[in-house]
Protein backbone atom coordinates (compact mmCIF):
# COMPACT_ATOMS: atom_id res chain seq x y z
CA UNK A 1 0.00 0.00 0.00
CA UNK A 2 1.49 3.36 -1.01
CA UNK A 3 1.90 6.34 1.31
CA UNK A 4 -0.86 8.37 -0.36
CA UNK A 5 -3.43 5.70 0.38
CA UNK A 6 -2.24 5.44 3.97
CA UNK A 7 -2.59 9.20 4.37
CA UNK A 8 -6.15 8.96 3.00
CA UNK A 9 -6.92 6.29 5.56
CA UNK A 10 -5.56 8.45 8.37
CA UNK A 11 -7.60 11.46 7.23
CA UNK A 12 -10.80 9.49 6.82
CA UNK A 13 -10.45 7.75 10.15
CA UNK A 14 -9.75 11.10 11.76
CA UNK A 15 -13.02 12.39 10.30
CA UNK A 16 -14.98 9.37 11.43
CA UNK A 17 -13.47 8.82 14.88
CA UNK A 18 -13.36 12.25 16.52
CA UNK A 19 -15.09 12.02 19.89
CA UNK A 20 -14.80 8.25 20.18
CA UNK A 21 -12.64 6.60 22.81
CA UNK A 22 -13.50 2.95 22.39
CA UNK A 23 -12.87 1.60 18.88
CA UNK A 24 -15.64 -0.95 19.34
CA UNK A 25 -18.14 1.91 19.55
CA UNK A 26 -17.10 3.11 16.12
CA UNK A 27 -17.93 0.12 13.93
CA UNK A 28 -20.11 2.02 11.48
CA UNK A 29 -17.42 4.67 10.98
CA UNK A 30 -14.79 2.06 10.20
CA UNK A 31 -17.21 0.33 7.83
CA UNK A 32 -17.67 3.61 5.98
CA UNK A 33 -13.93 4.25 5.79
CA UNK A 34 -13.25 0.73 4.53
CA UNK A 35 -15.95 1.05 1.87
CA UNK A 36 -14.72 4.44 0.64
CA UNK A 37 -11.11 3.25 0.42
CA UNK A 38 -11.81 -0.14 -1.10
CA UNK A 39 -10.11 -1.77 1.89
CA UNK A 40 -11.64 -5.01 3.15
CA UNK A 41 -13.49 -4.31 6.38
CA UNK A 42 -11.77 -7.13 8.24
CA UNK A 43 -8.39 -5.52 7.50
CA UNK A 44 -9.20 -2.57 9.78
CA UNK A 45 -9.98 -3.49 13.36
CA UNK A 46 -9.18 -2.63 16.98
CA UNK A 47 -5.50 -3.06 17.75
CA UNK A 48 -3.90 -5.17 20.49
CA UNK A 49 -3.91 -2.27 22.95
CA UNK A 50 -6.47 0.39 23.81
CA UNK A 51 -6.47 3.48 21.62
CA UNK A 52 -5.14 1.92 18.43
CA UNK A 53 -6.59 0.51 15.25
CA UNK A 54 -4.72 -2.22 13.41
CA UNK A 55 -4.54 -1.94 9.64
CA UNK A 56 -3.42 -4.96 7.62
CA UNK A 57 -1.97 -4.09 4.22
CA UNK A 58 -0.92 -7.35 2.58
CA UNK A 59 1.46 -8.96 5.05
CA UNK A 60 2.29 -5.67 6.77
CA UNK A 61 0.79 -4.26 9.94
CA UNK A 62 0.27 -0.57 10.66
CA UNK A 63 -1.35 1.09 13.66
CA UNK A 64 -3.56 4.17 13.71
CA UNK A 65 -4.28 6.23 16.79
CA UNK A 66 -7.91 6.21 17.83
CA UNK A 67 -8.26 9.90 16.98
CA UNK A 68 -6.87 9.30 13.49
CA UNK A 69 -3.95 11.69 13.97
CA UNK A 70 -1.05 9.26 14.04
CA UNK A 71 0.14 6.42 11.83
CA UNK A 72 2.52 4.08 13.64
CA UNK A 73 4.87 1.46 12.21
CA UNK A 74 6.92 -0.96 14.28
CA UNK A 75 6.38 -3.66 16.88
CA UNK A 76 4.28 -3.70 20.01
CA UNK A 77 5.91 -5.66 22.83
CA UNK A 78 4.03 -6.97 25.86
CA UNK A 79 6.47 -6.24 28.69
CA UNK A 80 4.72 -8.69 30.99
CA UNK A 81 4.83 -11.74 28.74
CA UNK A 82 7.76 -10.46 26.61
CA UNK A 83 5.74 -11.33 23.52
CA UNK A 84 6.09 -9.42 20.28
CA UNK A 85 2.39 -8.91 19.58
CA UNK A 86 3.03 -7.52 16.12
CA UNK A 87 5.19 -10.46 15.07
CA UNK A 88 2.59 -12.86 16.40
CA UNK A 89 0.02 -11.26 14.09
CA UNK A 90 2.44 -11.30 11.18
CA UNK A 91 3.11 -15.01 11.68
CA UNK A 92 -0.61 -15.68 11.54
CA UNK A 93 -0.98 -13.57 8.39
CA UNK A 94 1.96 -15.28 6.63
CA UNK A 95 0.62 -18.70 7.55
CA UNK A 96 -2.82 -17.84 6.16
CA UNK A 97 -1.33 -16.47 2.94
CA UNK A 98 0.82 -19.56 2.34
CA UNK A 99 -2.03 -21.91 3.23
CA UNK A 100 -4.23 -20.03 0.78
CA UNK A 101 -1.78 -20.77 -2.03
CA UNK A 102 -2.28 -24.52 -1.61
CA UNK A 103 0.20 -27.37 -1.94
CA UNK A 104 -0.98 -28.18 -5.46
CA UNK A 105 0.64 -24.94 -6.65
CA UNK A 106 4.01 -25.80 -5.11
CA UNK A 107 6.81 -28.23 -5.90
CA UNK A 108 7.37 -30.43 -2.87
CA UNK A 109 10.33 -32.54 -1.80
CA UNK A 110 8.85 -34.52 1.06
CA UNK A 111 10.64 -36.33 3.85
CA UNK A 112 9.72 -39.99 4.37
CA UNK A 113 9.15 -39.28 8.06
CA UNK A 114 8.27 -35.57 8.18
CA UNK A 115 8.76 -33.66 11.41
CA UNK A 116 8.74 -30.18 9.93
CA UNK A 117 7.58 -28.60 6.67
CA UNK A 118 9.07 -25.37 5.36
CA UNK A 119 8.03 -23.27 2.39
CA UNK A 120 10.98 -21.86 0.47
CA UNK A 121 10.90 -19.01 -2.03
CA UNK A 122 13.56 -19.92 -4.57
CA UNK A 123 15.26 -18.52 -7.67
CA UNK A 124 16.82 -21.02 -10.06
CA UNK A 125 19.74 -18.66 -10.71
CA UNK A 126 20.42 -17.95 -7.02
CA UNK A 127 23.67 -19.49 -5.77
CA UNK A 128 22.53 -20.13 -2.22
CA UNK A 129 19.24 -21.53 -3.50
CA UNK A 130 21.27 -24.04 -5.49
CA UNK A 131 23.33 -24.86 -2.43
CA UNK A 132 20.19 -25.47 -0.38
CA UNK A 133 18.74 -27.69 -3.09
CA UNK A 134 21.97 -29.68 -3.42
CA UNK A 135 21.46 -30.77 0.21
CA UNK A 136 17.82 -31.77 -0.22
CA UNK A 137 18.49 -35.39 0.69
CA UNK A 138 19.99 -34.27 3.99
CA UNK A 139 17.06 -31.97 4.79
CA UNK A 140 14.65 -34.81 4.02
CA UNK A 141 16.62 -37.35 6.05
CA UNK A 142 16.34 -35.00 9.04
CA UNK A 143 12.58 -34.99 8.67
CA UNK A 144 12.31 -31.62 6.92
CA UNK A 145 9.94 -31.48 3.96
CA UNK A 146 10.54 -28.59 1.56
CA UNK A 147 7.83 -27.07 -0.61
CA UNK A 148 8.98 -24.54 -3.18
CA UNK A 149 7.50 -21.33 -4.49
CA UNK A 150 9.30 -19.49 -7.29
CA UNK A 151 10.67 -16.02 -6.75
CA UNK A 152 12.69 -15.04 -9.84
CA UNK A 153 14.42 -11.97 -8.42
CA UNK A 154 14.81 -10.31 -11.82
CA UNK A 155 11.04 -10.26 -12.21
CA UNK A 156 8.26 -11.56 -14.41
CA UNK A 157 9.18 -12.15 -18.05
CA UNK A 158 12.93 -12.42 -17.47
CA UNK A 159 15.23 -15.37 -18.22
CA UNK A 160 15.02 -16.61 -14.61
CA UNK A 161 11.25 -16.38 -14.79
CA UNK A 162 11.14 -18.42 -18.01
CA UNK A 163 13.33 -21.11 -16.44
CA UNK A 164 10.83 -21.41 -13.60
CA UNK A 165 7.95 -21.67 -16.07
CA UNK A 166 9.77 -24.38 -18.02
CA UNK A 167 10.32 -26.34 -14.80
CA UNK A 168 6.66 -26.07 -13.87
CA UNK A 169 5.52 -27.19 -17.32
CA UNK A 170 7.78 -30.25 -17.31
CA UNK A 171 6.10 -33.63 -16.82
CA UNK A 172 8.50 -34.30 -13.91
CA UNK A 173 8.78 -30.99 -12.09
CA UNK A 174 10.96 -32.24 -9.26
CA UNK A 175 13.51 -33.70 -11.62
CA UNK A 176 13.39 -30.65 -13.88
CA UNK A 177 13.98 -28.32 -10.94
CA UNK A 178 16.97 -30.34 -9.80
CA UNK A 179 18.45 -30.31 -13.30
CA UNK A 180 17.87 -26.58 -13.67
CA UNK A 181 19.56 -25.89 -10.34
CA UNK A 182 22.54 -27.93 -11.53
CA UNK A 183 22.85 -25.50 -14.43
CA UNK A 184 21.31 -27.66 -17.13
CA UNK A 185 19.62 -25.70 -19.89
CA UNK A 186 16.06 -26.97 -20.09
CA UNK A 187 13.89 -26.95 -23.18
CA UNK A 188 11.69 -23.86 -23.15
CA UNK A 189 8.13 -24.81 -22.28
CA UNK A 190 4.97 -22.86 -21.63
CA UNK A 191 1.65 -23.76 -20.02
CA UNK A 192 -0.77 -22.50 -17.41
CA UNK A 193 1.48 -21.91 -14.42
CA UNK A 194 1.54 -20.15 -11.04
CA UNK A 195 5.02 -18.58 -11.31
CA UNK A 196 3.75 -14.99 -11.61
CA UNK A 197 1.41 -15.69 -8.70
CA UNK A 198 4.35 -17.01 -6.66
CA UNK A 199 6.31 -13.86 -7.43
CA UNK A 200 3.39 -11.61 -6.50
CA UNK A 201 2.94 -13.55 -3.27
CA UNK A 202 6.61 -13.10 -2.44
CA UNK A 203 6.30 -9.35 -2.92
CA UNK A 204 3.20 -9.31 -0.74
CA UNK A 205 5.14 -11.09 2.00
CA UNK A 206 8.02 -8.64 1.71
CA UNK A 207 10.49 -11.16 0.30
CA UNK A 208 13.58 -9.28 -0.87
CA UNK A 209 16.07 -12.10 -1.39
CA UNK A 210 16.32 -15.83 -1.85
CA UNK A 211 16.20 -18.35 -0.43
CA UNK A 212 13.54 -17.21 2.02
CA UNK A 213 12.25 -19.87 4.40
CA UNK A 214 8.82 -19.84 6.03
CA UNK A 215 8.02 -22.20 8.89
CA UNK A 216 4.66 -23.89 9.40
CA UNK A 217 3.80 -21.30 12.04
CA UNK A 218 4.52 -18.41 9.66
CA UNK A 219 7.94 -17.37 10.93
CA UNK A 220 10.27 -15.98 8.26
CA UNK A 221 13.90 -17.13 8.16
CA UNK A 222 15.83 -15.19 5.51
CA UNK A 223 18.72 -16.79 3.66
CA UNK A 224 20.33 -20.20 3.40
CA UNK A 225 20.44 -22.33 6.55
CA UNK A 226 22.45 -25.61 6.57
CA UNK A 227 20.37 -28.76 7.22
CA UNK A 228 21.56 -29.49 10.77
CA UNK A 229 21.19 -25.84 11.82
CA UNK A 230 17.71 -25.61 10.29
CA UNK A 231 16.64 -28.80 12.09
CA UNK A 232 17.91 -27.38 15.38
CA UNK A 233 16.17 -24.06 14.77
CA UNK A 234 12.86 -25.68 13.84
CA UNK A 235 12.99 -28.01 16.85
CA UNK A 236 13.74 -25.06 19.13
CA UNK A 237 10.87 -22.98 17.76
CA UNK A 238 8.46 -25.91 18.00
CA UNK A 239 9.47 -26.54 21.62
CA UNK A 240 9.05 -22.85 22.47
CA UNK A 241 5.60 -22.78 20.87
CA UNK A 242 4.57 -25.90 22.81
CA UNK A 243 5.85 -24.41 26.07
CA UNK A 244 3.94 -21.19 25.42
CA UNK A 245 0.74 -23.11 24.69
CA UNK A 246 1.15 -25.21 27.84
CA UNK A 247 1.80 -22.09 29.93
CA UNK A 248 -1.32 -20.40 28.57
CA UNK A 249 -3.52 -23.37 29.47
CA UNK A 250 -2.26 -23.43 33.08
URQUIQUI-V40200 format. One record per residue. N is the residue number from 1. RES is the residue in three letters. SS is DSSP state (a for helix, b for strand, c for the rest). OMEGA is omega in degrees with one decimal (NA if undefined). Layout:
n=N res=RES ss=SS omega=OMEGA
n=N res=RES ss=SS omega=OMEGA
This chain:
n=1 res=UNK ss=c omega=-176.5
n=2 res=UNK ss=c omega=-174.2
n=3 res=UNK ss=a omega=-178.9
n=4 res=UNK ss=a omega=179.7
n=5 res=UNK ss=a omega=177.9
n=6 res=UNK ss=a omega=178.0
n=7 res=UNK ss=a omega=177.9
n=8 res=UNK ss=a omega=179.3
n=9 res=UNK ss=a omega=179.6
n=10 res=UNK ss=a omega=-177.8
n=11 res=UNK ss=a omega=-179.3
n=12 res=UNK ss=a omega=178.9
n=13 res=UNK ss=a omega=176.0
n=14 res=UNK ss=a omega=-179.7
n=15 res=UNK ss=a omega=-173.7
n=16 res=UNK ss=a omega=-168.9
n=17 res=UNK ss=a omega=179.4
n=18 res=UNK ss=c omega=177.5
n=19 res=UNK ss=c omega=179.4
n=20 res=UNK ss=c omega=178.1
n=21 res=UNK ss=c omega=-178.2
n=22 res=UNK ss=c omega=-177.4
n=23 res=UNK ss=a omega=-178.0
n=24 res=UNK ss=a omega=179.2
n=25 res=UNK ss=a omega=-170.6
n=26 res=UNK ss=a omega=-175.6
n=27 res=UNK ss=a omega=-177.5
n=28 res=UNK ss=a omega=179.0
n=29 res=UNK ss=a omega=178.8
n=30 res=UNK ss=a omega=176.2
n=31 res=UNK ss=a omega=-179.5
n=32 res=UNK ss=a omega=179.7
n=33 res=UNK ss=a omega=-179.8
n=34 res=UNK ss=a omega=-179.1
n=35 res=UNK ss=a omega=-177.7
n=36 res=UNK ss=a omega=-176.4
n=37 res=UNK ss=a omega=-176.4
n=38 res=UNK ss=c omega=177.7
n=39 res=UNK ss=c omega=179.2
n=40 res=UNK ss=c omega=-175.4
n=41 res=UNK ss=a omega=-176.5
n=42 res=UNK ss=a omega=179.1
n=43 res=UNK ss=a omega=176.8
n=44 res=UNK ss=b omega=-176.6
n=45 res=UNK ss=b omega=178.1
n=46 res=UNK ss=b omega=-178.8
n=47 res=UNK ss=c omega=-176.6
n=48 res=UNK ss=c omega=177.3
n=49 res=UNK ss=c omega=-177.5
n=50 res=UNK ss=c omega=175.5
n=51 res=UNK ss=c omega=-178.9
n=52 res=UNK ss=b omega=166.3
n=53 res=UNK ss=b omega=172.9
n=54 res=UNK ss=b omega=177.6
n=55 res=UNK ss=b omega=177.2
n=56 res=UNK ss=b omega=176.8
n=57 res=UNK ss=b omega=-174.3
n=58 res=UNK ss=c omega=177.9
n=59 res=UNK ss=c omega=179.8
n=60 res=UNK ss=b omega=179.7
n=61 res=UNK ss=b omega=172.9
n=62 res=UNK ss=b omega=175.8
n=63 res=UNK ss=b omega=177.7
n=64 res=UNK ss=b omega=176.3
n=65 res=UNK ss=b omega=-174.9
n=66 res=UNK ss=c omega=179.0
n=67 res=UNK ss=c omega=176.9
n=68 res=UNK ss=c omega=-175.5
n=69 res=UNK ss=c omega=-171.2
n=70 res=UNK ss=c omega=172.7
n=71 res=UNK ss=b omega=-173.4
n=72 res=UNK ss=b omega=172.6
n=73 res=UNK ss=c omega=-178.9
n=74 res=UNK ss=c omega=-175.1
n=75 res=UNK ss=c omega=172.6
n=76 res=UNK ss=c omega=-177.9
n=77 res=UNK ss=b omega=173.3
n=78 res=UNK ss=b omega=-175.2
n=79 res=UNK ss=c omega=177.2
n=80 res=UNK ss=c omega=-178.4
n=81 res=UNK ss=c omega=-176.8
n=82 res=UNK ss=c omega=177.8
n=83 res=UNK ss=b omega=171.4
n=84 res=UNK ss=b omega=-174.5
n=85 res=UNK ss=a omega=179.4
n=86 res=UNK ss=a omega=-180.0
n=87 res=UNK ss=a omega=176.5
n=88 res=UNK ss=a omega=177.4
n=89 res=UNK ss=a omega=-179.0
n=90 res=UNK ss=a omega=177.7
n=91 res=UNK ss=a omega=178.7
n=92 res=UNK ss=a omega=-179.6
n=93 res=UNK ss=a omega=179.8
n=94 res=UNK ss=a omega=-179.6
n=95 res=UNK ss=a omega=179.8
n=96 res=UNK ss=a omega=-179.0
n=97 res=UNK ss=a omega=-179.8
n=98 res=UNK ss=a omega=178.5
n=99 res=UNK ss=a omega=179.5
n=100 res=UNK ss=a omega=178.1
n=101 res=UNK ss=a omega=178.1
n=102 res=UNK ss=c omega=-177.1
n=103 res=UNK ss=a omega=-178.3
n=104 res=UNK ss=a omega=179.3
n=105 res=UNK ss=a omega=177.4
n=106 res=UNK ss=c omega=172.7
n=107 res=UNK ss=b omega=-172.4
n=108 res=UNK ss=b omega=171.4
n=109 res=UNK ss=b omega=-169.9
n=110 res=UNK ss=c omega=174.7
n=111 res=UNK ss=c omega=178.3
n=112 res=UNK ss=c omega=177.2
n=113 res=UNK ss=c omega=-173.7
n=114 res=UNK ss=c omega=174.1
n=115 res=UNK ss=c omega=179.3
n=116 res=UNK ss=b omega=172.2
n=117 res=UNK ss=b omega=176.7
n=118 res=UNK ss=b omega=174.5
n=119 res=UNK ss=b omega=-174.7
n=120 res=UNK ss=b omega=170.3
n=121 res=UNK ss=b omega=-173.1
n=122 res=UNK ss=b omega=175.4
n=123 res=UNK ss=c omega=-177.0
n=124 res=UNK ss=c omega=-177.5
n=125 res=UNK ss=c omega=179.9
n=126 res=UNK ss=c omega=-176.8
n=127 res=UNK ss=a omega=-179.1
n=128 res=UNK ss=a omega=173.3
n=129 res=UNK ss=a omega=178.6
n=130 res=UNK ss=a omega=178.5
n=131 res=UNK ss=a omega=177.9
n=132 res=UNK ss=a omega=-176.5
n=133 res=UNK ss=a omega=-180.0
n=134 res=UNK ss=a omega=-179.8
n=135 res=UNK ss=c omega=-176.1
n=136 res=UNK ss=a omega=179.8
n=137 res=UNK ss=a omega=-179.9
n=138 res=UNK ss=a omega=176.2
n=139 res=UNK ss=a omega=-178.3
n=140 res=UNK ss=a omega=-179.2
n=141 res=UNK ss=a omega=177.6
n=142 res=UNK ss=c omega=178.2
n=143 res=UNK ss=c omega=180.0
n=144 res=UNK ss=b omega=173.3
n=145 res=UNK ss=b omega=-178.1
n=146 res=UNK ss=b omega=174.2
n=147 res=UNK ss=b omega=-171.9
n=148 res=UNK ss=b omega=164.8
n=149 res=UNK ss=b omega=-178.2
n=150 res=UNK ss=b omega=173.7
n=151 res=UNK ss=c omega=177.7
n=152 res=UNK ss=c omega=-170.6
n=153 res=UNK ss=c omega=-178.9
n=154 res=UNK ss=c omega=173.3
n=155 res=UNK ss=c omega=-179.7
n=156 res=UNK ss=c omega=176.9
n=157 res=UNK ss=c omega=-179.4
n=158 res=UNK ss=c omega=-179.8
n=159 res=UNK ss=a omega=178.9
n=160 res=UNK ss=a omega=177.9
n=161 res=UNK ss=a omega=-178.9
n=162 res=UNK ss=a omega=176.6
n=163 res=UNK ss=a omega=179.5
n=164 res=UNK ss=a omega=178.3
n=165 res=UNK ss=a omega=-179.5
n=166 res=UNK ss=a omega=176.6
n=167 res=UNK ss=a omega=-177.9
n=168 res=UNK ss=a omega=-176.0
n=169 res=UNK ss=a omega=179.2
n=170 res=UNK ss=c omega=-179.1
n=171 res=UNK ss=c omega=176.2
n=172 res=UNK ss=c omega=-173.6
n=173 res=UNK ss=a omega=-178.7
n=174 res=UNK ss=a omega=179.6
n=175 res=UNK ss=a omega=-179.8
n=176 res=UNK ss=a omega=179.2
n=177 res=UNK ss=a omega=178.4
n=178 res=UNK ss=a omega=179.4
n=179 res=UNK ss=a omega=179.3
n=180 res=UNK ss=a omega=-179.8
n=181 res=UNK ss=a omega=174.1
n=182 res=UNK ss=c omega=177.2
n=183 res=UNK ss=c omega=179.4
n=184 res=UNK ss=c omega=177.9
n=185 res=UNK ss=c omega=-178.2
n=186 res=UNK ss=c omega=173.8
n=187 res=UNK ss=c omega=-179.9
n=188 res=UNK ss=c omega=178.6
n=189 res=UNK ss=c omega=177.4
n=190 res=UNK ss=c omega=180.0
n=191 res=UNK ss=c omega=172.2
n=192 res=UNK ss=c omega=-174.6
n=193 res=UNK ss=c omega=-177.5
n=194 res=UNK ss=c omega=-172.3
n=195 res=UNK ss=a omega=178.4
n=196 res=UNK ss=a omega=178.3
n=197 res=UNK ss=a omega=175.7
n=198 res=UNK ss=a omega=-177.3
n=199 res=UNK ss=a omega=178.7
n=200 res=UNK ss=a omega=178.8
n=201 res=UNK ss=a omega=177.7
n=202 res=UNK ss=a omega=177.7
n=203 res=UNK ss=a omega=179.4
n=204 res=UNK ss=a omega=-179.6
n=205 res=UNK ss=c omega=179.1
n=206 res=UNK ss=c omega=178.2
n=207 res=UNK ss=c omega=-179.4
n=208 res=UNK ss=c omega=-180.0
n=209 res=UNK ss=c omega=180.0
n=210 res=UNK ss=c omega=-6.2
n=211 res=UNK ss=c omega=174.1
n=212 res=UNK ss=b omega=-172.2
n=213 res=UNK ss=b omega=176.2
n=214 res=UNK ss=b omega=178.9
n=215 res=UNK ss=c omega=179.8
n=216 res=UNK ss=c omega=-179.6
n=217 res=UNK ss=c omega=177.1
n=218 res=UNK ss=c omega=177.6
n=219 res=UNK ss=c omega=-178.5
n=220 res=UNK ss=b omega=176.5
n=221 res=UNK ss=b omega=-177.6
n=222 res=UNK ss=b omega=172.9
n=223 res=UNK ss=c omega=179.8
n=224 res=UNK ss=c omega=175.3
n=225 res=UNK ss=c omega=-179.9
n=226 res=UNK ss=c omega=-175.5
n=227 res=UNK ss=a omega=-177.2
n=228 res=UNK ss=a omega=179.7
n=229 res=UNK ss=a omega=179.3
n=230 res=UNK ss=a omega=177.4
n=231 res=UNK ss=a omega=179.6
n=232 res=UNK ss=a omega=-179.3
n=233 res=UNK ss=a omega=-179.8
n=234 res=UNK ss=a omega=176.8
n=235 res=UNK ss=a omega=-178.6
n=236 res=UNK ss=a omega=-179.3
n=237 res=UNK ss=a omega=178.7
n=238 res=UNK ss=a omega=178.4
n=239 res=UNK ss=a omega=179.8
n=240 res=UNK ss=a omega=179.2
n=241 res=UNK ss=a omega=179.0
n=242 res=UNK ss=a omega=179.3
n=243 res=UNK ss=a omega=179.9
n=244 res=UNK ss=a omega=179.1
n=245 res=UNK ss=a omega=179.2
n=246 res=UNK ss=a omega=180.0
n=247 res=UNK ss=a omega=-179.4
n=248 res=UNK ss=a omega=-177.7
n=249 res=UNK ss=a omega=-176.9
n=250 res=UNK ss=c omega=NA
